[in-house]
């Protein structure tokens, strides 16, 4: 779990066991490796650190593809297909 803002915690489920080498309280920046996905990776944002006991927060994305089209910033809506994009492609 990552504390990413005031009352914002990012949960990553599905990382390969032992692949995350971060220590509790470590600082990270964009582009840092957090670990390897063992298969599907589930990422969600919530308003507190207690798993399954907090409210979800819409997750914002930057410079990504939705259904093959570049997007600068937004929140994907299911069943949209989301993929990584090259930096700056949605600008």
Secondary structure, 3 states (H helix, E strand, C coil): CEEEECCEEEEEEEECCCCCCCCCCCCCCCCCCCCCEEEEEEEEEECCCCCCCCCEECCCEEEEEECCEEEEEECCCCCCCEEECCCCCCC
